[in-house]
Amino acid sequence: MPPTIITDPKVAITDIFQSDWDDTKTMNLTPHITTGWWEEQRPTQPQVTATDPVEVSRVRYITGQGGGQVWDGQVTVNCWTTKNTLDASVPAVKLDSALARKLVWLMRVEVDRIVMVNQSLMSSDGYQFIRVESRMEITDPSEPVTSFRQQLLVGYKWLESPA
């Protein structure tokens, strides 16, 4: 059995966000999608970040051709915006708090939608499936500019075969 080669889970997930994002569902704003963390140099653009993959081996198996293991993993996906995000309909105008909150919620809904339509399409990257496992809103009052964030844990599973 050939060894399993998979795409980095952060990259695989951000690739589907970039290819499937529908900005008509997010106030005509397309976020900056990255495998990094919140980029402070982009305070006027909404962002979606995928970071911190964690994997746990749940099952090991042995076959006539060798062994392998099944890995369950999670990637943290954050949707970010601030009151400094520019309004797409009036580019020189910043969003107020209510619109910034609405935008970050819509971004979270769009991430949910993209994951749902791609749950079984990840096999080309070596993953058996992806799914949203949890969601939460995070507010950090210590930020100099109020940021709005929705965090999702996107789970995945893949089968590792030895060389």
Helices and strands as residue ranges (DSSP letters): H 9-20, G 23-25, E 32-34, E 47-63, E 66-82, H 97-117, G 121-125, E 127-139, E 147-160
